[in-house]
Each structure stands twice: as structure tokens, then as C-alpha cells.
Amino acid sequence: MARRRDVAAAAAALVMLLAAVAAAAAGSPEQGFQPLSKIAIHKTTVEMQPSAYVRPTPSLLGEQGQDTEWVKVKYGRTTPSVDDWIAVFSPADFNSSVLCPNSGEDPKLCTAPIKFQYANYSANYIYWGKGSIKLQLLNQRSDFSFALFTGGLDNPKLIAVSEPISFKNPKAPVFPRLAQGKTHDEMAVTWTSGYDIDEAYPFVEWGAVVSGAGGQAARAPAGTLTFNRGSMCGDPARTVGWRDPGFIHTAFLRDLWPNKEYYYKIGHEMQDGSVVWGKNYTFRAPPSPGQKSLQRIIVFGDMGKAERDGSNEFADYQPGSLNTTDTLINDLDNYDIVFHIGDLPYANGYISQWDQFTAQVADITAKKPYMIASGNHERTWTNSGGFYDGKDSGGECGVPAETYYYYPAENRAKFWYKVDYGMFRFCIADSEHDWRVGTEQYKFIEECLSTVDRKHQPWLIFAAHRVLGYSSNAWYGMEGSFEEPEGREHLQKLWQKYRVDIAFYGHVHNYERTCPIYQSQCMTSEKSHYSGTMNGTIHVVAGGGGSHLSDYSTAIPMWSIYRDLDFGFVKLTAFNHSSLLFEYKKSSDGKVYDSFAIDRDYRDVLSCVHDSCFPTTLAS
């Protein structure tokens, strides 16, 4: 009887433990895993089997200059198992016996694959002992090999390796990323290649698009950056997740005419004078500050990356990523600039995934300025100078994000900056660094908000990755604060004083809109059309870009106007200096599911409300 009670007690304790784990997972932004992290590659044993084989075709990729190619992989063995799987490695010589840095272990594999797929993804593999799948490869500056493993992801046994395959020019420049520079008439063009500056000179050839002619071409030289394993703060970025990032180049196209269309082409001039060219692209220059024109902005966070070939799937980690990407690609002509406010690929220390992400969004970034913010999955690492301790970045501590993408910050390690885009001013904060009163970032935020001329730039937007305002997400609800601790307490008087229209956040993987709010009180009962005196900031969580969704608290706060547990993004359309349209769209169909309009004159911005004006005296 006593034993039965002990068993019952143990079972109850186990149920409670599992419930606690489930609750923690449901209530945490870290739910889910980087799929590659589930592979215990460092435990691999080599047990090559003569009957096992892996054969990819074609052996030469990119013969017509393609940046991506589909490869057919045939494989088999005489004793197939459900725990067999295929891995893609790059560089191809992944199984050279090397020590993991600082691991103190015997020589084992210390290189994670760039993608994987279970062998029985191919129908009847278990029955016939042979299969065939198609995988998509990117030009990533090195050759590839394919390996057949058994033993599952936890206890991998390497049983067959293919011959290497390669792109025709592995070093070719790929995946350009546009970003607005420090002024409205400057565009930064960033891209990745395998060419260091001692091998080739990087540049951008560009000019205005002229009807009936190509126009006069100019060349803008590019600077070159990279980083190494020692730049990483911890594992897996320093060990199994490390992959050489190649070279990241940035050129600045200056003195642009507002709203004019330009063409550009990336080039690398070799030592013999020949040029390796990228593809041809066009973009439209930003409007000048205050300029009246139709201006359309996309805002979202937390997209992640996914594989079009179905590989790397683990617990549906990034289920909406491709939907968001494809919806934005299909609508390219109907917006002008993108703000991705943190948590880009969720590489989490697996550096190869940054290439995968830049490729996924390349059709967007090659034509539209793509402005980013710093998220916890880019920056957070214990004792790395950030505001938070933790291991969310997988040891990256911000280095890949700060190198792969350009943004107009004064100091790239301090991820805060402003963007003037026509009638908008965006103040982009870095919630991975201290924002509280008296800090360097607080001073930046106040300066950014206070120096805008609202006559000409009436639409003032604040954005950060973590929720510094309001969210009824489950884990914030359990804390009772509905915000990141010490968020709005330090910033809400700035938002009120300088009359911020909208504050955007990611981090929470859903959508939520508040009423115009100050000090947790709705300043109006209106929900869809705002006009007259401006008396509160609307806070918006737009973190449904594609990563696993986050549950809400069961209680719905009185300030929560609209919630949607789905993938989506926000579009802002400024028609003129007094009319703004806000739309929330689902990624699945691109249709509008929540919206509101603002109609406001300059005098409505100037009107004094609580904590928004300096004390005055009546005229005598």
C-alpha cells in the first residue's frame, strides 16, 4: 500500500512537472528550438557501410548565374531505418577530424549541417531501402556534400558521404540588402560574397532610370567587413554552429533625387581588370523629409526563416515565415519601405542560417529599404554588455546582425537610430540595451522625438523589439505588468510629451492593438477613427511575422482593442499631412483584419493635454 502511495505521489509529481514545463513553454518567448540544435553532431560516430550511398545531381550548380538551385538526392542502404536522415554540409570536407574549440573532448564532428531531412520523407524508403528527395541550395561560398546518417538526431552514425558538388562561382556576390542611410538622399547597398579586398575591389554601378536610355552610370566603392569564430560570445556560435560568413560589403549611393527611380548592379573588379557582376535591380529613392506623396510602410517582427524544400522542420518552428515573405514579395509594388523590428532568422548561433535568411527575403531587400531592429535572438548573451542575461542569441551577441545588415546608427553596437521618411519620423530603440531615464539611449530617444517638425512630419513612430508599452500576452499577464519590466514607466512621459502616434513592438508572437493610452488609461472610447486633440499613444504588438505563436492572457484588459493569434504584419499609409491609414493584414491571404484611420491637423498635435505641455501663464 505504501509503495502504491509512493508510485501515485511520484506520478502526481511528474504530472505537475510536465504541466509546469508546458506552462513555461506556452508562456515564454523562447518556445521552440532552432531545428539544427536538435542534432547532437558532436556525438557522431563514423560507421561507413559499403552498401549505403548518397548521390546528388547535378554536380555543377549555377551554370546560368543562378544564386539558388534545386538538387536531386538519391540515397539508400540494405537495412533502412525510420531514424535514418540526410544532411547537407558546406564546406564539403565536414568530417575531417578536428577538436571543438575549448571542448576538451576527443576528436568528433564539430560542424553542424546547414540543413537536414529524414530519409523516409521519400515514400517507401523503409520498404525499398532507397529514396529520393529534392533540396534547395544557396550559393554560400563553398562546396557541398551530402551525408546519410542512422541513429536519429540524438545518436548519429555516419554511414555514407557523397562526392562534393559546387556552384560554378561559389564566391559570386549575392542577396543585396537596401537600407536608407543617415540622410534621406542616401541609400546603402549591402551584399555578401567570397571575395576579400585583396582579391577584388567591390563596388556598385548605378544611375537614374531614364526613359528610353540607361542614363549615365556611376560607381560607388564599397567597404568590406567580416567576423571570425573569436567574435562569437559562446556556443554553439563558437563551436558546432560556426560557419565562415564570407565578406559583407556596403556601398553608399548619395545625392539621390527624392522619389526618383534608380538602377544598380553589384560588381567585383578582379586584379586583371575583369569584373564579376551580380544581377540588375532598381529601387525608388526615399521622399525628402516632410514631402507630401503617397507613403506606405510595412512593420513586423519575429519572422524567422523556413525552407522551401521542407527540410529543417522541427515542431513547426517557423510556420508562418514563408507566408509573410511571399505575401510581401507578391505585393512589392504597393509599399515603399520595411521595418523588421527584431528577431530576424532565429539562427541562434548557427551562422549558416543568416545566408538562408538573406536569400529568403532577397526579393524584398533588393528593391525596398529593409530597416531592422535588434532582438533578443540577435543580441542576448550573458556577460556580453547587453541589458539581459540569457542565451537567446546562441552565442552571437549581436555580431552577425550588426554585420549582415546596415542601419544608420552612430555606433553599430548601439542599435538605436532614426529614419526620416517623408511625412514620417521613426525612432528605432534597442530594447537589448538599457533605455531607462539617464542612460545614453534614453537621451537618444528624447532627442529623436523632440527634434521632429510636426508641421511637416506629423507621423511620429516609436519602435523596439521587446514590449516596452502594452501587451496582454500570457507571460506578461502572469507577471501582472502587461509589459517588459521597467518599460513604459521610464518612457511613457516621453511618448506623451512629444505626442507619439504609434509605438510598435515584436517579441510577442501575435497581434494586438491598444486604444490611445497614457498611464494605463484609455484617452478615448473611439476604436476605428481618431481625430481632434491628440491625447495618447496607440501601442501595437506586431510580432506575428512567422515564428511560433504566443498565447494571450485569459483576461482581456480594457485597453486591448483587437487581438489576433495569427501570422501577419502592419501597413501604414500616409495620404497627406493629416490623413493616416493603419491596416493589420494576415500573412495567409494578405487581407485586412483590423484597421483604423487618423485625421488630424497640426493644431491638434499642439493642443495641450496632461503631461504634454510646459506650464504657461495667461497673457496680461
N, C-alpha and C positions, 0 to 999 in steps of 0.2 A: 504493500500500500504506500509505504514511504517512497519507494522507488517510483511508483506511478505519479505521486505528487511532484517528485523531483523532475520527472520527464515532462509533466504538464507545465511546471514552472519554467523549465528550460524552453519549452515550445512557446510559451507566452512571451518570454523574454526575447526569443528570436523574432516572433511576430512584431513586437514593439520595436526591435532594432530595425527590421526591414521597413516598417512604417516610417520610422524616423529618417531612414536613408531616402525613402521615396519622397517624403515631405521636403527633405533638404534639397533633393534634386528638382522637385517641382517648384520650389521657392527660390531657386538660385539662378543667377545669370550664367553660371558655368555648367548648366545641364548639357549633357552630350560630350563627345570626345572628338578630338582630331582623329580621323579614322586611321591614319598611319601610326598613331601612338599605340594602337592595339596590337601591333606586330612586335613580338619580342625578338627582334632581329639579332640582338647581341647574344642570344642563346642558341643561335643556329648551329647545327652540326652538318657536316658535309658527308653525304652517303650516296654518291653518284651511282646511278643504276643504268647499266648498258641498254636496257630496253626502253628507258624513258627518253623523251625527246621534246624539244621546243623549236619550232621553225617559223620565223616571221617573214612575211613578204609584203612589199618589195624590200630589197636590201639598200636601195638608194632612194632617199626622200627629197622632196623639194626641187625636182628637176626643172620645174617651170617657175621657180621662185616662191613656192608656197611656204607660209610660216607654220602651217599645220598640215598633217597628213594622217589618213586612216591606214592602219596596218592590220593585215590578217595574220593571226597567230594560230598555228596548228600545233597540237601537243598530244601526248599520250604516254601510257605505261601499261604493263601487263596486269598489274594489280591495283586498279583505281580505287580511290577512297573519297568519301564525302569531305574529308578535310584537306584535300589537295587544293593548291591555289597557284595562280600565275602572278609573278611580279615583274615590273618593268624597272630596270636600273639605268641610271645615267650618272657618271660615265660607265661604260660597259664593263670595265675591269673591277667590278664591285667586290669580288671575292678574293682580292689579294689580302693576305693575312697581315692585319695591322691592329695595333692596340688602340682601343678607345682612349682619347686623351684623359688623363687623370682617373682612369677607371680602375687601375690596379688589377685587371683581370687578364686571363690567358688570351692569346690572340683569337678573336672571333670576329664575325662580321660587325662592322661599325658604320655601315651605310644603309639607311632606310631606302626602300624603293620609292620611286616618285608616284607610283600607283600600283594597285593590285586588283585581282578579280578571282573569285572562286572558280575552280576548273569545271564544276558541274553547272556553271552558268550556261555552258553549252549543253543542249539537250542530249540525253542518252550517254553522257560521258561515263557514268558509273556502269552502264550496261556494256558499252563497246570498248571502253578503255582508251578512247580518243575523242578529242573535241576540237572546236574551232571558235574563236571569238574575234571581234574587231575592236581595236583600241585606237584612240586618237592620240597622236604625239605632237608636241610642240617643238619648234626649233629652240633648243636650250643649250647651245654652245658646246655640245659634246655628243659622243655616240651613245647608243643604247644596246642593252642586252636584255633578254627575257629569260626568266628562270622558273622552273617547276619545283614547287615545294610540296611536301606532305607534312603531316603532323599538326596542321592547323596554324593559327597565328601565334598560339602560346608556346608551341614546342616545334619550331620549324626545322625541317630536314631538307637540305638542298639535294635534289636528285637529278636535275638536268639543267643545262645552260645553253642558250642559243649562240650562234655566231653573231657578232655585232652588226648593227645597221646604223646608218648615219644620214643626216641631211647633206645635200650637195655642198652647201656652205654653212657649216654649223655656227660660224661667227657672225652671220648676217645680222644687220640691225632690224629689230622687231618691236612691235607693240608700242607706238608713240602715245604719250600721255600729255595732253594740253593742260595748262593751268594759267590763270590770269596772274600777271606779275604784280609788282608792288604799286604800279600805276595802271590806270585804265587803258593806256595805249601800249601796253607791253604784254606779249604772250610768251610763256615758257613752253618749250617743246622738250620733253624728256623721253628717252628710249633706252633700250638695253641692247648690248652687242657683246661679241667676244673679242673686240679689238681694243687693246690698250693704246695709249697715245704714242708709244714708241714704235708702233706698227702702222698706225694710220691716224690721220687727222679727222676728227668728227666735225660735221657742220650741217647746217640746214640751208638748202637752197629755197628761196621763197620770193613771192611778189604778189602784187594786187591782181585779181582776176579782172581782165579787161575784155569786154565783149568783142569777139572776133579775132582776138590775139592773145598770146600768152603773157604779155606785159614784160616789163624789164625785171629780170631775175637778180636777186642779191644773195649773198652768202653770209650767214651768221655763224661764227665759230662756237663750238660747244665745249664746256668744261666736262671733266670726267671724274667720277667718284666710284669707289667700290668699298667693300669691307671684308674682313677676314674672320676666321674662327675665333681669334682672340678678341674681336669686337663684341662677341656674344657674352651674355652675363651668366649663362648656366645651361643645363641640359633640358631638352635634347638639342638645342641650337648649337651647342659646342661639341656634341658627340654624334649620335646616330642621325639627327636631323640636319646636320651641316651639309650644305652643297655650295660650291663656289657660285656666287651671284653674277659673275661676269663683270661687265663695266656699264655703269649708268651715266649717260651723257645728257646734258641740258644746254640748250641754246636759247637765247632771248631775241625775239623779234620785236623791235622797238619802233616807236613813232607811227603806230598804226592809226589809220583813219577810222573814226567811230562807225560801227555797223558795216564797214566795208568787208567784202569777201576777199580772202587771200588763199593762195595755193602754197603748198610746201612739200618738200621731199627731203628725206634724211640721206646723208651721204658720208662715206669714209674714204678720204683720199689716201691711197697707198703710197709707199715710198717711191714707186716707179711712175707716179702721176696718174695711174688709173683710178677709177672711182667705183666703189661698191655702193649701189643705190638701194634705198628702201622703196616703198610704194608712194604713189602720189595721193595727196589728201588736200582738202580745203577746210577752212574754218571762217567764221564771221567774227570780226573784231568786236570787242565789247562796246557798249554805248559809253559816252562820256558821263561823268557824274552829273546827275540832275537832268540829263537829256530825256525828253519825252519821246517814247516809242513803245511799241508793244514788247514787254519784257517778261520772260517765262522761266521760272526757276524750279528745279527738282530738288527735293530734300528727302533723305532717308538715312538710316544707319543699319549696321549689323547684317550686311548682305551675305558674306561668306562666298565660297566657291563650290561648284559642283562639276561633275564630269559628264560630258555628253555621251560617253560610251557606257555609262552605268557603273564604272569602276569606283573604287574607294568608298563604297556605300557602307556605312555603319550606323545603325539605329536612326537612319534618315536625318543625318546631322545637318545638312543644308538643304532642306526640301524645297524651299521657295526661291533659291538663288537664281536658277536659270530662268524661272518665270519673270522675275523682276528684270533681269538683264535683257531678255528677249523682248519684253514689253517696251522697255526704253529704247532698244535698238529699232524696233518697228515704228516708233513714234519720234524718230530723230528730228524730223522737220518741225516739230511742234513744241520745242523748248530750246533754251539758249545756254544754260549753264547748270551744272550738277554739284550739289553739296552732299558728299558721303561722310556723315558725321561719326566716324569711328567704327572699329571692328570691320576690317576690310576682308582678308581671305580666311581669317582664323587659322593661319599657318601654325601658330602655337609652337614655334621652334623648328618646323620642318620647312627649310628655306626654299626647297623646290616649289612649294605651293605659291610663292609670290609670283614666279613666272606664270603659273597656271592662272592666277587671278588677273594679271595684267593682260593675258591673252583673252580671258573671258569677257572683259569689259572694253577690249581694244576698239571695237566698232563705235563705241561711245566716246572714249577718251581721245581718239584720233580726230574727232570733229568738234567736240564740245569741251570747254574748260571743265576739268574734273577736280574739284576742290575737296580736300579731305581734312578730317579732324583726327585727333589721337584717341584711341580707345584702349580699354584695359587689355585687350588681346594683342595690341601693338606694344604696350608700354610696361604694364605692371610686372615688377620683379623685385623681390625683397632686397633691401640694401642697395638699390640702384639709383637713389636720388629722387624717386617718384613720391607721390603723396600716399600711396598704398603699398602695403606688403602683400605678397602673394606670388603665384606662379602662372598667372593667366597668359603671359606672353611666351611661355615655353623657353625662356632664356633670351629672347630677342631684345628686350629692354628698349624698344623703340627704334633700333638701328635700321632694320630693313625698311620700315615705313618712312623714316626720315631720309632715306637714300633713294628708294624706288620712285618716290613722288616728290614733286616740287610744290611748295606752298610759300607765300610771301611773308614769312616770319622774319623778324630781325635776327633771331637766333634759332637755327633749325631744331636744337634740342629743347627749346621752349616753344611749344606747339600752339602759340596763340597769334592771331593776325586779324587784319581787317580786309574786307573786299568792298570796294565801291563799284556797284554795277548799275549804272543809270540812276533810276529813282530809288534804288535800294542801297542801304549800307548793311553789311553783315559783320558782326563781331564774333569771331570764332574763338571760343575759350578752350583751354586744355584742362579737362577735369582730372587728368593724371598728375597734375601739379597743383599746389596749394593756391586756392582762389580767394582765401579769406581776407578780411579787412587788414590793410597794412602790408600785404605781400606785393611783390613785383607784378604778379598777374592781375591782382585787384586794381592796381594803378593803371595797367593797360586797359582793362575793361572799362573803367570810368573814362579814360581819355577817348577810347573808341566811341563810346556812347555820347560823350559830351561835345565832340568836335564836329558832329554832322550838322549840316544846314538843312533843317526840316522843310524849309520852303521848297527846296529843290530835290531833296532826298527824303521824302516823307515816310518811307517804309523802312523802319529800323528793326533789324532782326538780330537776336542773340542765339547762339547755338553752342552746345557742348555735348560730349558723348554721354556721360553719366547724368542722371536726372537731378539737376540742381534746383528744380522747381517742384512739379507735382506729378505723381503717378500713383494710381491705385493698384499697382502690380502686387502680387501675392506677398513677396518677401518684404516689400516696403510696408504693406498693410500689417504684417505680423509685427514689424517694428513699431508701428503706430505713427510713423512720421510721414509716410507717403512721399518720401524724398531721400536723396543721398544725405546722410548726416552732415549738418552744418552747411547745407547747400543754400537754400533761399534765405536763411537767417542772415547771411552775410551779403547777399546780392539783391534782395527784393527792393531795398530802398533805392538802389541804382536803377533798376528796371522802372520803378515808379517815377523817380525824379526825372529821368530822361525819356520817359514815355515809350518804352519798348513795345512795339506792336505784338510781336510773336517771339516766344522762346522755344527752340526746338531741342529735343534730346533723343538719343538712341538708348543703348544698353538694355532696356526693357524691350523684349521682342514681341511687341504688339503695337496697336494704335490707340491713342487716347487724346481727346481734346478737352480742355477746360473752358469755363466761362472766363471773361476778362476778370482777373482776380488780383487781389492785394491783401496780404496778411490773412490768407485762407478764407477770405470773404468774396463772394461774387459781387461785382460792382454794378451789374445789370442783370435783369431777368431775360433779356433778349438772347436768342440762341443762333440765329441764322443771318441777321443783318445788323451791323453796327454802324451807327452814325452819331454825329454830335460830339460832345466833350469826350476826350479820351481819358478813361479813369482806371484802367487796369490792363495788365498784360495777359494775353492768351498763351497758355503753355500747351505744347504738343509733343507727345511721345510718338516718334516715327521710326521705331526700331524693328519694323517687320520687313526688313529688306530681303531676308531669305533664310536666316538661321532659325533653328528650332524655336517654337513659340513659347511665350511666358504667360502663365495663368494670372488672372486678376484676383484681387481680394473678393471675398463674397459680398462684403459691404460696398455699396456704391456711394462715394462721397457726394455731397450736394453740389460740389464744384465740377464734377465729371459730367460733361455734356454728351460725349459719344465715345464708346469703346468698341473695338473690333479685334477679335482674336484671329487674325489672318495676316497674310503677307501683303504688303502694299507700300506706297510712297505718297508724298505730298507734292502738289504742284501749286505754285503761286503765280498768278498772272496780274501784272500791273498794267492797267489800260492807260492811266494817266496819273497825275499827281494827287488825285482824290479818290480813285476807284481801284480797289484790290479784290481779287477773287482767290479764295482758298479752296482747294479740292483735295480730298483724300481718295486715292484710287487703289483698287485691288490689283495685285500683280497678275492674277489669274486671267483677268479679262480686260484690264485697263479702264474699267468703268468707274464712275464717280459714286462713292457710297456715303460721303459726308462732305459738306461744303458750307461756307459762309462768305458773305461779302462785307467789305468795309467801304463806306463812303464818308469821307472826312475832309474838311477844309483846313487850311493852315491855322486859322484861328482856333479850331477845335483841339489842335495839338497844344497850342499856347495856353489854353484855359487852365486855371489853377484848380487842382484837386488835392486831396490830402497827401502831404509829403512830396508834392511835385513842384512847388514854387518857393522862392525865397520870401521871407517876411517883407511886407510892404507897409507904407503909411499912406493915408489918404492925402491927396493934394489939398493945399490950403486955399 
